[in-house]
Amino acid sequence: MIDRAGLAEFLRNRREALQPEDVGLPRGPRRRARGLRREEVAGLCHMSTDYYSRLEQARGPRPSHEMLASIAQGLHLSLDERDHLFRLAGQNPPARGGTSEHVSPGLLRVLDRLHDTPAEIVTELGETLRQTPMSVALVGDLTRYTGPARSAGYRWFTDPAARERYAPDEHPFLSRMYASGLREVLALRGPDSRAATLAELLPAQSEEFRCVWEQCEVGVRPREVKRFVHPEVGALQLSCQRLVDPEQAHCLLVYTATPGSESYDKLELLSVIGAQQPG
């Protein structure tokens, strides 16, 4: 059963505890609100201001599972806070660990400060949960996919477009890397996991996957320097730094170029191109 008063109080408390800079928003010169405004939180949660306001006022419909997950992410809740939110709304909290898609507040705070840098948060199966605008400019919107195609490894073997922004001579290594990563996650998560589903689907859809999978390789790790081919700025060599959240099995990937290099100049140009594209 939903605890409307408790839910309203909790939402209001968490909203007022957040500052604009905590979520990557500008403070502005005339801010008087304590914490975030309701319309700001509504935007972060991808819902209308009216809907969110009714929740804080202990009225309105019972939030769905998907709506609660969006609120938890928008308010940068910890796992314990997320679980409490679900229980106040009369629902069982989602699972934690490898299947969780709730990004930790710490990773979100770092990502929110990387607006001028290509960066993304991914799951252990290469499912992109969040991207910076520069990441979208570099590799496209990777959060738009659904079903098995959410996994970068699945797309790599089933969608030729997934390879277009990577140097051709890197393709054989990347095929080995994706197969190796899937094999390791499958062993870790077991036969009822999403990794198992991908391992069942891919052999029928890709001869290359079958050949690479039969090699039984593990431990093929991503290279620190990644080579991209962008349709507008051309070839780039970018260093990839990884920040791991072991509790959620998520990684924050940050791409940088050496100052003064050709790739650094191209990233600068890419930021201008990205800013000119419609949002």
MIDOSE-1310 file (N, C-alpha, C; in nm, 2 decimals, decimal comma, always signed):
residues 279
midr	+0,08/-0,12/+0,00/+0,00/+0,00/+0,00/+0,09/+0,12/+0,00; +0,05/+0,22/-0,08/+0,13/+0,34/-0,09/+0,11/+0,43/+0,03; +0,22/+0,48/+0,08/+0,23/+0,58/+0,19/+0,24/+0,72/+0,13; +0,13/+0,78/+0,10/+0,13/+0,91/+0,02/+0,20/+1,02/+0,10
agla	+0,17/+1,03/+0,23/+0,23/+1,13/+0,31/+0,38/+1,11/+0,33; +0,42/+0,98/+0,35/+0,56/+0,95/+0,37/+0,64/+0,97/+0,24; +0,57/+0,94/+0,12/+0,64/+0,96/-0,01/+0,65/+1,10/-0,04; +0,55/+1,18/-0,01/+0,56/+1,33/-0,03/+0,67/+1,39/+0,05
eflr	+0,68/+1,35/+0,18/+0,78/+1,41/+0,27/+0,92/+1,37/+0,22; +0,94/+1,25/+0,18/+1,07/+1,20/+0,13/+1,11/+1,27/+0,01; +1,02/+1,29/-0,09/+1,05/+1,35/-0,21/+1,09/+1,50/-0,19; +1,01/+1,56/-0,10/+1,04/+1,70/-0,07/+1,18/+1,72/-0,01
nrre	+1,20/+1,63/+0,09/+1,33/+1,64/+0,16/+1,45/+1,62/+0,07; +1,44/+1,52/-0,02/+1,55/+1,49/-0,12/+1,57/+1,60/-0,22; +1,46/+1,66/-0,26/+1,47/+1,77/-0,36/+1,54/+1,89/-0,29; +1,50/+1,92/-0,17/+1,56/+2,04/-0,10/+1,70/+2,02/-0,06
alqp	+1,74/+1,89/-0,06/+1,88/+1,87/-0,02/+1,98/+1,88/-0,14; +1,92/+1,88/-0,26/+2,00/+1,89/-0,38/+2,03/+2,04/-0,42; +2,15/+2,07/-0,47/+2,18/+2,20/-0,52/+2,20/+2,18/-0,67; +2,17/+2,29/-0,75/+2,18/+2,29/-0,89/+2,31/+2,22/-0,94
edvg	+2,43/+2,26/-0,88/+2,55/+2,21/-0,92/+2,57/+2,06/-0,90; +2,49/+2,01/-0,81/+2,49/+1,86/-0,78/+2,44/+1,78/-0,90; +2,36/+1,84/-0,98/+2,30/+1,77/-1,09/+2,33/+1,83/-1,23; +2,44/+1,92/-1,23/+2,48/+1,97/-1,36/+2,40/+2,09/-1,41
lprg	+2,32/+2,16/-1,32/+2,24/+2,27/-1,36/+2,31/+2,40/-1,32; +2,29/+2,51/-1,40/+2,34/+2,64/-1,35/+2,26/+2,69/-1,23; +2,33/+2,76/-1,14/+2,26/+2,81/-1,02/+2,18/+2,94/-1,06; +2,23/+3,03/-1,14/+2,16/+3,15/-1,18/+2,18/+3,25/-1,07
prrr	+2,16/+3,38/-1,10/+2,19/+3,49/-1,01/+2,08/+3,52/-0,91; +1,96/+3,48/-0,94/+1,84/+3,52/-0,85/+1,78/+3,40/-0,78; +1,85/+3,29/-0,76/+1,79/+3,17/-0,70/+1,76/+3,20/-0,55; +1,64/+3,18/-0,51/+1,60/+3,19/-0,37/+1,55/+3,05/-0,32
argl	+1,52/+2,96/-0,41/+1,46/+2,83/-0,37/+1,56/+2,76/-0,28; +1,51/+2,68/-0,18/+1,59/+2,59/-0,10/+1,60/+2,46/-0,18; +1,73/+2,44/-0,22/+1,75/+2,32/-0,30/+1,70/+2,34/-0,45; +1,66/+2,23/-0,51/+1,61/+2,24/-0,65/+1,46/+2,28/-0,65
rree	+1,42/+2,35/-0,76/+1,28/+2,38/-0,78/+1,21/+2,25/-0,83; +1,08/+2,25/-0,81/+1,00/+2,13/-0,86/+1,01/+2,11/-1,01; +1,01/+2,22/-1,08/+1,02/+2,21/-1,23/+1,15/+2,15/-1,27; +1,26/+2,18/-1,20/+1,39/+2,13/-1,23/+1,40/+1,98/-1,20
vagl	+1,34/+1,94/-1,09/+1,34/+1,79/-1,06/+1,25/+1,72/-1,16; +1,14/+1,78/-1,20/+1,05/+1,72/-1,30/+1,13/+1,69/-1,43; +1,20/+1,79/-1,47/+1,28/+1,78/-1,59/+1,39/+1,67/-1,58; +1,45/+1,66/-1,47/+1,55/+1,56/-1,45/+1,49/+1,42/-1,45
chms	+1,36/+1,41/-1,40/+1,29/+1,28/-1,39/+1,21/+1,25/-1,52; +1,21/+1,34/-1,62/+1,14/+1,32/-1,74/+0,99/+1,30/-1,72; +0,94/+1,40/-1,65/+0,79/+1,40/-1,62/+0,74/+1,54/-1,62; +0,61/+1,56/-1,62/+0,56/+1,70/-1,61/+0,57/+1,75/-1,47
tdyy	+0,58/+1,88/-1,46/+0,59/+1,95/-1,33/+0,46/+1,92/-1,25; +0,35/+1,92/-1,32/+0,22/+1,90/-1,25/+0,22/+1,76/-1,18; +0,27/+1,66/-1,25/+0,27/+1,52/-1,20/+0,36/+1,51/-1,08; +0,48/+1,57/-1,09/+0,57/+1,56/-0,98/+0,52/+1,64/-0,86
srle	+0,46/+1,76/-0,88/+0,41/+1,84/-0,78/+0,30/+1,77/-0,70; +0,21/+1,69/-0,77/+0,11/+1,62/-0,70/+0,16/+1,51/-0,61; +0,27/+1,45/-0,65/+0,34/+1,35/-0,56/+0,38/+1,42/-0,43; +0,44/+1,54/-0,45/+0,49/+1,61/-0,33/+0,38/+1,66/-0,24
qarg	+0,26/+1,67/-0,30/+0,14/+1,72/-0,23/+0,06/+1,60/-0,18; +0,11/+1,48/-0,18/+0,04/+1,36/-0,13/-0,09/+1,33/-0,21; -0,09/+1,36/-0,33/-0,21/+1,33/-0,41/-0,17/+1,28/-0,55; -0,26/+1,25/-0,63/-0,23/+1,20/-0,77/-0,22/+1,04/-0,77
prps	-0,19/+0,99/-0,89/-0,19/+0,84/-0,90/-0,07/+0,78/-0,84; -0,08/+0,65/-0,82/+0,03/+0,57/-0,77/+0,14/+0,56/-0,88; +0,26/+0,60/-0,85/+0,37/+0,59/-0,95/+0,40/+0,45/-1,00; +0,42/+0,44/-1,13/+0,46/+0,31/-1,18/+0,60/+0,27/-1,14
heml	+0,64/+0,15/-1,17/+0,78/+0,10/-1,15/+0,87/+0,19/-1,23; +0,84/+0,21/-1,35/+0,92/+0,29/-1,44/+0,94/+0,44/-1,39; +0,82/+0,49/-1,35/+0,83/+0,63/-1,30/+0,91/+0,64/-1,17; +0,90/+0,55/-1,08/+0,98/+0,55/-0,96/+1,13/+0,54/-0,99
asia	+1,16/+0,45/-1,09/+1,30/+0,44/-1,13/+1,36/+0,57/-1,18; +1,27/+0,64/-1,26/+1,31/+0,77/-1,32/+1,33/+0,88/-1,21; +1,24/+0,87/-1,11/+1,25/+0,97/-1,00/+1,38/+0,94/-0,92; +1,40/+0,81/-0,89/+1,52/+0,78/-0,81/+1,65/+0,82/-0,88
qglh	+1,65/+0,81/-1,02/+1,77/+0,86/-1,09/+1,78/+1,01/-1,10; +1,66/+1,07/-1,12/+1,66/+1,22/-1,13/+1,70/+1,29/-1,00; +1,67/+1,23/-0,89/+1,70/+1,28/-0,76/+1,84/+1,24/-0,71; +1,91/+1,16/-0,79/+2,04/+1,11/-0,75/+2,04/+1,03/-0,62
lsld	+1,94/+0,94/-0,61/+1,93/+0,87/-0,49/+2,03/+0,76/-0,48; +2,08/+0,73/-0,36/+2,16/+0,61/-0,34/+2,07/+0,48/-0,35; +2,13/+0,37/-0,35/+2,06/+0,24/-0,36/+1,96/+0,23/-0,24; +2,01/+0,26/-0,12/+1,92/+0,25/+0,00/+1,80/+0,35/-0,02
erdh	+1,83/+0,47/-0,06/+1,72/+0,57/-0,08/+1,63/+0,52/-0,19; +1,68/+0,47/-0,30/+1,59/+0,42/-0,40/+1,50/+0,31/-0,35; +1,55/+0,22/-0,28/+1,47/+0,11/-0,22/+1,36/+0,16/-0,13; +1,40/+0,26/-0,05/+1,30/+0,32/+0,04/+1,19/+0,39/-0,04
lfrl	+1,23/+0,46/-0,15/+1,13/+0,52/-0,23/+1,03/+0,42/-0,29; +1,08/+0,31/-0,33/+0,99/+0,21/-0,39/+0,89/+0,15/-0,28; +0,94/+0,13/-0,16/+0,86/+0,08/-0,05/+0,76/+0,18/-0,01; +0,79/+0,31/-0,01/+0,69/+0,41/+0,02/+0,58/+0,41/-0,08
agqn	+0,61/+0,38/-0,20/+0,51/+0,38/-0,31/+0,44/+0,24/-0,32; +0,47/+0,15/-0,22/+0,40/+0,02/-0,22/+0,45/-0,08/-0,32; +0,58/-0,07/-0,37/+0,63/-0,16/-0,47/+0,76/-0,22/-0,42; +0,79/-0,34/-0,47/+0,92/-0,40/-0,43/+1,03/-0,33/-0,51
ppar	+1,14/-0,31/-0,44/+1,26/-0,24/-0,51/+1,31/-0,33/-0,61; +1,38/-0,27/-0,72/+1,44/-0,35/-0,82/+1,56/-0,42/-0,76; +1,61/-0,52/-0,84/+1,73/-0,60/-0,80/+1,85/-0,51/-0,80; +1,95/-0,54/-0,72/+2,08/-0,48/-0,72/+2,18/-0,56/-0,80
ggts	+2,30/-0,51/-0,82/+2,41/-0,58/-0,88/+2,41/-0,57/-1,03; +2,44/-0,69/-1,09/+2,47/-0,69/-1,24/+2,35/-0,65/-1,32; +2,22/-0,67/-1,27/+2,11/-0,65/-1,35/+2,05/-0,50/-1,33; +2,11/-0,43/-1,23/+2,06/-0,30/-1,19/+2,10/-0,20/-1,30
ehvs	+2,01/-0,11/-1,32/+2,03/+0,01/-1,41/+2,03/+0,14/-1,34; +2,03/+0,13/-1,21/+2,03/+0,25/-1,13/+2,17/+0,30/-1,11; +2,20/+0,42/-1,17/+2,34/+0,47/-1,16/+2,36/+0,54/-1,03; +2,47/+0,51/-0,97/+2,50/+0,56/-0,84/+2,52/+0,72/-0,84
pgll	+2,48/+0,78/-0,73/+2,50/+0,93/-0,73/+2,64/+0,98/-0,75; +2,74/+0,90/-0,71/+2,88/+0,94/-0,73/+2,91/+0,94/-0,88; +2,88/+0,84/-0,95/+2,90/+0,84/-1,10/+2,83/+0,95/-1,17; +2,70/+0,97/-1,12/+2,63/+1,08/-1,19/+2,69/+1,22/-1,16
rvld	+2,74/+1,24/-1,04/+2,80/+1,37/-1,01/+2,92/+1,39/-1,10; +3,00/+1,29/-1,12/+3,12/+1,30/-1,21/+3,07/+1,33/-1,35; +2,98/+1,25/-1,40/+2,93/+1,27/-1,53/+2,87/+1,41/-1,56; +2,80/+1,46/-1,46/+2,74/+1,59/-1,48/+2,84/+1,70/-1,49
rlhd	+2,97/+1,68/-1,45/+3,07/+1,78/-1,46/+3,16/+1,76/-1,59; +3,12/+1,66/-1,67/+3,20/+1,63/-1,79/+3,12/+1,68/-1,92; +3,05/+1,79/-1,91/+2,97/+1,83/-2,02/+3,05/+1,86/-2,15; +3,18/+1,89/-2,13/+3,26/+1,93/-2,25/+3,36/+1,81/-2,29
tpae	+3,32/+1,69/-2,24/+3,41/+1,57/-2,26/+3,32/+1,46/-2,30; +3,37/+1,38/-2,40/+3,29/+1,25/-2,43/+3,30/+1,16/-2,31; +3,19/+1,12/-2,26/+3,18/+1,02/-2,15/+3,05/+0,95/-2,15; +3,05/+0,83/-2,10/+2,93/+0,75/-2,09/+2,93/+0,66/-1,97
ivte	+2,82/+0,62/-1,92/+2,81/+0,52/-1,82/+2,75/+0,39/-1,88; +2,81/+0,28/-1,86/+2,77/+0,16/-1,93/+2,76/+0,04/-1,83; +2,68/-0,05/-1,86/+2,67/-0,18/-1,78/+2,78/-0,27/-1,82; +2,78/-0,39/-1,75/+2,88/-0,49/-1,78/+2,86/-0,55/-1,92
lget	+2,74/-0,53/-1,98/+2,71/-0,58/-2,11/+2,72/-0,47/-2,22; +2,78/-0,36/-2,18/+2,79/-0,25/-2,27/+2,67/-0,18/-2,31; +2,57/-0,18/-2,22/+2,44/-0,11/-2,24/+2,46/+0,04/-2,19; +2,45/+0,13/-2,27/+2,48/+0,27/-2,23/+2,36/+0,33/-2,16
lrqt	+2,38/+0,37/-2,03/+2,28/+0,43/-1,95/+2,27/+0,58/-1,96; +2,38/+0,64/-1,97/+2,39/+0,79/-1,97/+2,51/+0,83/-2,06; +2,49/+0,94/-2,13/+2,60/+1,00/-2,22/+2,60/+1,15/-2,20; +2,72/+1,20/-2,21/+2,73/+1,35/-2,22/+2,70/+1,39/-2,36
pmsv	+2,67/+1,52/-2,38/+2,65/+1,57/-2,52/+2,77/+1,54/-2,61; +2,89/+1,55/-2,56/+3,00/+1,53/-2,64/+3,01/+1,38/-2,68; +2,97/+1,29/-2,60/+2,97/+1,15/-2,63/+2,87/+1,12/-2,75; +2,76/+1,19/-2,74/+2,66/+1,17/-2,85/+2,71/+1,23/-2,98
alvg	+2,79/+1,34/-2,97/+2,85/+1,40/-3,09/+2,95/+1,30/-3,15; +3,02/+1,23/-3,06/+3,13/+1,14/-3,11/+3,08/+1,01/-3,17; +2,99/+0,94/-3,10/+2,94/+0,81/-3,14/+2,79/+0,80/-3,16; +2,72/+0,91/-3,15/+2,57/+0,90/-3,16/+2,50/+0,87/-3,03
dltr	+2,37/+0,87/-3,03/+2,29/+0,84/-2,91/+2,28/+0,69/-2,89; +2,35/+0,64/-2,80/+2,36/+0,50/-2,77/+2,25/+0,46/-2,67; +2,18/+0,55/-2,62/+2,08/+0,52/-2,52/+1,94/+0,49/-2,58; +1,93/+0,50/-2,71/+1,80/+0,49/-2,78/+1,76/+0,35/-2,81
ytgp	+1,85/+0,25/-2,80/+1,83/+0,12/-2,83/+1,74/+0,04/-2,73; +1,67/-0,06/-2,78/+1,59/-0,14/-2,69/+1,62/-0,29/-2,71; +1,58/-0,37/-2,62/+1,60/-0,51/-2,63/+1,75/-0,55/-2,63; +1,78/-0,66/-2,70/+1,92/-0,71/-2,70/+2,01/-0,60/-2,77
arsa	+1,96/-0,52/-2,86/+2,04/-0,42/-2,92/+2,09/-0,31/-2,83; +2,05/-0,31/-2,71/+2,11/-0,22/-2,61/+2,25/-0,25/-2,58; +2,29/-0,38/-2,60/+2,43/-0,42/-2,57/+2,52/-0,38/-2,69; +2,63/-0,32/-2,66/+2,72/-0,28/-2,77/+2,78/-0,40/-2,84
gyrw	+2,80/-0,51/-2,76/+2,85/-0,63/-2,82/+2,75/-0,70/-2,92; +2,62/-0,70/-2,88/+2,52/-0,75/-2,97/+2,51/-0,67/-3,10; +2,51/-0,54/-3,09/+2,51/-0,45/-3,21/+2,63/-0,48/-3,30; +2,75/-0,50/-3,23/+2,87/-0,52/-3,31/+2,86/-0,63/-3,40
ftdp	+2,80/-0,74/-3,36/+2,79/-0,86/-3,45/+2,66/-0,86/-3,54; +2,57/-0,77/-3,51/+2,44/-0,78/-3,59/+2,40/-0,66/-3,67; +2,47/-0,55/-3,64/+2,44/-0,42/-3,71/+2,57/-0,36/-3,77; +2,58/-0,36/-3,90/+2,70/-0,31/-3,96/+2,73/-0,16/-3,93
aare	+2,62/-0,09/-3,90/+2,64/+0,05/-3,86/+2,72/+0,07/-3,73; +2,72/-0,03/-3,65/+2,78/-0,02/-3,52/+2,94/-0,01/-3,53; +2,99/-0,05/-3,65/+3,13/-0,05/-3,67/+3,18/+0,07/-3,75; +3,09/+0,16/-3,79/+3,13/+0,26/-3,88/+3,22/+0,37/-3,82
ryap	+3,21/+0,38/-3,69/+3,30/+0,49/-3,62/+3,42/+0,44/-3,56; +3,46/+0,31/-3,60/+3,58/+0,26/-3,54/+3,68/+0,22/-3,66; +3,81/+0,24/-3,64/+3,91/+0,21/-3,74/+3,89/+0,07/-3,79; +3,89/+0,04/-3,92/+3,87/-0,09/-3,97/+3,97/-0,19/-3,92
dehp	+4,10/-0,15/-3,91/+4,20/-0,25/-3,86/+4,18/-0,29/-3,71; +4,09/-0,22/-3,64/+4,06/-0,25/-3,50/+3,95/-0,36/-3,49; +3,88/-0,38/-3,60/+3,76/-0,46/-3,59/+3,78/-0,60/-3,54; +3,89/-0,67/-3,59/+3,91/-0,81/-3,54/+3,93/-0,81/-3,39
flsr	+4,01/-0,72/-3,34/+4,04/-0,71/-3,20/+3,91/-0,69/-3,12; +3,83/-0,59/-3,17/+3,70/-0,56/-3,10/+3,61/-0,68/-3,10; +3,61/-0,75/-3,20/+3,52/-0,88/-3,21/+3,56/-0,97/-3,10; +3,69/-0,99/-3,08/+3,75/-1,08/-2,98/+3,71/-1,03/-2,84
myas	+3,73/-0,89/-2,82/+3,70/-0,83/-2,70/+3,55/-0,85/-2,65; +3,46/-0,82/-2,75/+3,32/-0,84/-2,71/+3,28/-0,98/-2,68; +3,34/-1,08/-2,75/+3,31/-1,22/-2,73/+3,36/-1,26/-2,59; +3,49/-1,21/-2,57/+3,55/-1,25/-2,44/+3,47/-1,19/-2,32
glre	+3,43/-1,06/-2,33/+3,36/-1,00/-2,23/+3,22/-1,07/-2,20; +3,15/-1,11/-2,31/+3,03/-1,18/-2,29/+3,05/-1,31/-2,22; +3,15/-1,38/-2,26/+3,18/-1,51/-2,20/+3,20/-1,50/-2,05; +3,28/-1,39/-2,01/+3,31/-1,37/-1,87/+3,18/-1,33/-1,79
vlal	+3,10/-1,25/-1,84/+2,97/-1,21/-1,77/+2,88/-1,33/-1,76; +2,87/-1,41/-1,87/+2,79/-1,53/-1,86/+2,83/-1,62/-1,75; +2,96/-1,64/-1,74/+3,01/-1,73/-1,63/+2,98/-1,67/-1,49; +2,98/-1,54/-1,48/+2,96/-1,47/-1,36/+2,81/-1,47/-1,32
rgpd	+2,72/-1,45/-1,42/+2,58/-1,43/-1,39/+2,50/-1,55/-1,41; +2,54/-1,65/-1,48/+2,47/-1,77/-1,49/+2,37/-1,79/-1,61; +2,31/-1,90/-1,62/+2,23/-1,94/-1,73/+2,10/-1,86/-1,74; +2,05/-1,79/-1,64/+1,93/-1,72/-1,64/+1,95/-1,57/-1,66
sraa	+2,07/-1,53/-1,70/+2,11/-1,39/-1,71/+2,08/-1,33/-1,85; +2,09/-1,20/-1,86/+2,08/-1,13/-1,99/+2,20/-1,17/-2,08; +2,32/-1,20/-2,01/+2,43/-1,24/-2,09/+2,40/-1,38/-2,16; +2,33/-1,47/-2,09/+2,30/-1,60/-2,14/+2,20/-1,58/-2,26
tlae	+2,11/-1,49/-2,25/+2,02/-1,46/-2,36/+2,10/-1,41/-2,49; +2,19/-1,32/-2,47/+2,27/-1,28/-2,58/+2,36/-1,39/-2,64; +2,41/-1,48/-2,56/+2,49/-1,59/-2,60/+2,41/-1,69/-2,68; +2,28/-1,69/-2,65/+2,19/-1,78/-2,73/+2,15/-1,72/-2,86
llpa	+2,13/-1,59/-2,86/+2,08/-1,53/-2,98/+2,19/-1,51/-3,09; +2,31/-1,48/-3,05/+2,41/-1,43/-3,14/+2,46/-1,54/-3,24; +2,48/-1,67/-3,20/+2,53/-1,77/-3,30/+2,44/-1,78/-3,42; +2,31/-1,76/-3,41/+2,22/-1,78/-3,52/+2,23/-1,65/-3,61
qsee	+2,28/-1,54/-3,56/+2,28/-1,42/-3,63/+2,41/-1,37/-3,69; +2,52/-1,44/-3,65/+2,65/-1,39/-3,69/+2,75/-1,51/-3,70; +2,80/-1,53/-3,82/+2,90/-1,64/-3,84/+3,03/-1,60/-3,77; +3,06/-1,46/-3,78/+3,18/-1,42/-3,72/+3,18/-1,44/-3,57
frcv	+3,06/-1,42/-3,51/+3,05/-1,44/-3,36/+3,07/-1,59/-3,33; +3,02/-1,68/-3,41/+3,04/-1,82/-3,39/+3,18/-1,86/-3,39; +3,26/-1,80/-3,49/+3,40/-1,84/-3,50/+3,48/-1,78/-3,38; +3,45/-1,66/-3,34/+3,52/-1,60/-3,23/+3,49/-1,67/-3,10
weqc	+3,36/-1,70/-3,09/+3,31/-1,76/-2,96/+3,37/-1,90/-2,94; +3,40/-1,97/-3,05/+3,45/-2,11/-3,04/+3,60/-2,10/-2,99; +3,66/-1,99/-2,99/+3,80/-1,98/-2,94/+3,81/-1,98/-2,79; +3,69/-1,96/-2,73/+3,68/-1,96/-2,58/+3,78/-1,87/-2,51
evgv	+3,80/-1,75/-2,57/+3,89/-1,65/-2,51/+3,83/-1,58/-2,39; +3,91/-1,55/-2,29/+3,87/-1,46/-2,18/+3,99/-1,37/-2,16; +3,96/-1,26/-2,09/+4,07/-1,17/-2,05/+4,11/-1,07/-2,16; +4,03/-1,06/-2,27/+4,07/-0,97/-2,38/+4,02/-0,83/-2,34
rpre	+4,10/-0,75/-2,28/+4,06/-0,62/-2,22/+4,06/-0,51/-2,33; +3,98/-0,41/-2,31/+3,98/-0,29/-2,39/+4,11/-0,22/-2,39; +4,16/-0,17/-2,50/+4,28/-0,09/-2,51/+4,26/+0,05/-2,45; +4,37/+0,10/-2,39/+4,36/+0,24/-2,33/+4,33/+0,34/-2,44
vkrf	+4,40/+0,33/-2,56/+4,38/+0,42/-2,67/+4,28/+0,36/-2,77; +4,17/+0,43/-2,79/+4,07/+0,39/-2,89/+4,08/+0,48/-3,01; +4,06/+0,42/-3,13/+4,07/+0,49/-3,26/+3,93/+0,50/-3,32; +3,88/+0,62/-3,33/+3,75/+0,64/-3,39/+3,76/+0,70/-3,53
vhpe	+3,66/+0,69/-3,61/+3,65/+0,75/-3,74/+3,52/+0,83/-3,74; +3,52/+0,96/-3,73/+3,40/+1,04/-3,72/+3,37/+1,09/-3,86; +3,24/+1,09/-3,90/+3,20/+1,13/-4,04/+3,23/+1,27/-4,07; +3,25/+1,36/-3,97/+3,28/+1,50/-4,00/+3,42/+1,55/-3,97
vgal	+3,48/+1,49/-3,86/+3,61/+1,54/-3,82/+3,72/+1,44/-3,86; +3,68/+1,32/-3,90/+3,78/+1,22/-3,94/+3,83/+1,13/-3,83; +3,96/+1,09/-3,84/+4,02/+0,99/-3,74/+4,06/+1,06/-3,61; +4,03/+1,00/-3,50/+4,07/+1,04/-3,37/+4,13/+0,93/-3,29
qlsc	+4,23/+0,96/-3,21/+4,29/+0,87/-3,12/+4,27/+0,92/-2,98; +4,18/+0,85/-2,90/+4,14/+0,90/-2,77/+4,18/+0,80/-2,66; +4,23/+0,85/-2,55/+4,26/+0,77/-2,43/+4,13/+0,75/-2,36; +4,10/+0,63/-2,31/+3,98/+0,59/-2,24/+4,02/+0,56/-2,10
qrlv	+3,96/+0,64/-2,00/+3,98/+0,61/-1,86/+3,85/+0,55/-1,81; +3,86/+0,46/-1,72/+3,75/+0,38/-1,66/+3,74/+0,40/-1,51; +3,62/+0,44/-1,47/+3,59/+0,45/-1,33/+3,48/+0,35/-1,30; +3,51/+0,25/-1,21/+3,42/+0,14/-1,19/+3,34/+0,15/-1,06
dpeq	+3,21/+0,12/-1,07/+3,13/+0,11/-0,95/+3,10/-0,04/-0,93; +3,18/-0,11/-0,85/+3,17/-0,25/-0,84/+3,04/-0,30/-0,78; +2,97/-0,22/-0,70/+2,85/-0,26/-0,64/+2,74/-0,27/-0,75; +2,74/-0,19/-0,85/+2,64/-0,19/-0,95/+2,69/-0,25/-1,09
ahcl	+2,82/-0,28/-1,09/+2,88/-0,34/-1,22/+2,87/-0,24/-1,33; +2,88/-0,11/-1,30/+2,88/+0,00/-1,40/+3,01/+0,06/-1,42; +3,04/+0,11/-1,54/+3,17/+0,18/-1,56/+3,14/+0,32/-1,62; +3,21/+0,42/-1,57/+3,21/+0,55/-1,64/+3,33/+0,55/-1,73
lvyt	+3,31/+0,57/-1,86/+3,41/+0,58/-1,96/+3,43/+0,72/-2,00; +3,56/+0,77/-1,99/+3,59/+0,91/-2,02/+3,69/+0,91/-2,13; +3,67/+0,98/-2,24/+3,76/+0,99/-2,35/+3,83/+1,12/-2,36; +3,96/+1,12/-2,36/+4,04/+1,25/-2,37/+4,14/+1,23/-2,48
atpg	+4,19/+1,35/-2,52/+4,30/+1,35/-2,62/+4,42/+1,43/-2,56; +4,54/+1,40/-2,61/+4,66/+1,47/-2,56/+4,65/+1,62/-2,61; +4,67/+1,71/-2,51/+4,67/+1,86/-2,55/+4,77/+1,88/-2,66; +4,73/+1,96/-2,76/+4,82/+1,99/-2,87/+4,82/+1,89/-2,98
sesy	+4,76/+1,78/-2,96/+4,76/+1,68/-3,07/+4,65/+1,71/-3,17; +4,66/+1,64/-3,29/+4,55/+1,66/-3,39/+4,42/+1,61/-3,34; +4,42/+1,51/-3,26/+4,29/+1,46/-3,21/+4,23/+1,56/-3,11; +4,31/+1,63/-3,03/+4,27/+1,73/-2,94/+4,19/+1,84/-3,01
dkle	+4,25/+1,89/-3,12/+4,19/+1,99/-3,21/+4,06/+1,94/-3,27; +4,06/+1,81/-3,30/+3,93/+1,76/-3,36/+3,82/+1,75/-3,26; +3,86/+1,72/-3,13/+3,76/+1,72/-3,03/+3,70/+1,86/-3,00; +3,79/+1,96/-3,01/+3,74/+2,09/-3,00/+3,64/+2,13/-3,11
llsv	+3,67/+2,09/-3,23/+3,58/+2,11/-3,34/+3,45/+2,03/-3,32; +3,46/+1,91/-3,27/+3,35/+1,83/-3,25/+3,25/+1,89/-3,15; +3,31/+1,96/-3,05/+3,22/+2,03/-2,95/+3,14/+2,14/-3,01; +3,20/+2,21/-3,11/+3,13/+2,31/-3,18/+3,02/+2,25/-3,27
igaq	+3,05/+2,15/-3,34/+2,95/+2,08/-3,43/+2,84/+2,03/-3,34; +2,87/+1,97/-3,23/+2,76/+1,91/-3,14/+2,67/+2,02/-3,09; +2,73/+2,14/-3,06/+2,65/+2,25/-3,00/+2,55/+2,31/-3,11; +2,59/+2,29/-3,24/+2,51/+2,35/-3,34/+2,40/+2,25/-3,38
qpg	+2,40/+2,13/-3,34/+2,30/+2,03/-3,38/+2,18/+2,05/-3,29; +2,05/+2,03/-3,35/+1,93/+2,05/-3,27/+1,93/+1,95/-3,15; +1,88/+2,00/-3,03/+1,87/+1,92/-2,91/+1,75/+1,83/-2,92
